[in-house]
């Protein structure tokens, strides 16, 4: 049997919640197994669900609640730094706390996760998550066999030594980074570009 399709207007008009009840449903537990017999006469908390009238239906939640627990997945353009973008968001939304999960270099565009107010405690969990980078490289001349380029890229996996650039926000010392996958997505023969 198919469920009826509910439109967005109908969802916005109705409150989709379970209202609290004042009565306790009666149970006949005299026929239940021996350990559960007369369960209803025990001096215990009631076995029914009483929803607390708090919170909001997602369609009727005020905008302030979204900001209070908000996470913004921002497509950062090239040139502004990550702390600069986070400061802009803090000033625009007029919030007390903001945090971002990982600094992107100022010249690098990409996805920047910005946590707002109460969601800033989630920043540490996001910083430990893996990252994915997509780049465009231009070769000096054409390559006769594209498979050789793909094989060369595949050798750049595993534990590799990396030294950050001299002008960098992080400490410029040699460190080990683990690369899980490195592959050629596309190759443009006319322009000698690889993606």
Secondary structure, 3 states (H helix, E strand, C coil): CCCCCCCHHHHHHCCCCCCCCCCCCCCCCCCCCCCCCCHHHCCCCCCCCCCCCCCCCHHHCCHHHHHHCCEEEEEECCCCCHHHHHHHHHHHHCCCCEEECCCCCCCCCEEEEEEEHHHHHHHHHHHCCCCCCCCCEECCCCCCCHHHHHHHHHCCCEEEEEECCCCCCCCCCEEEEEECCCCCCCEECCCCEEC
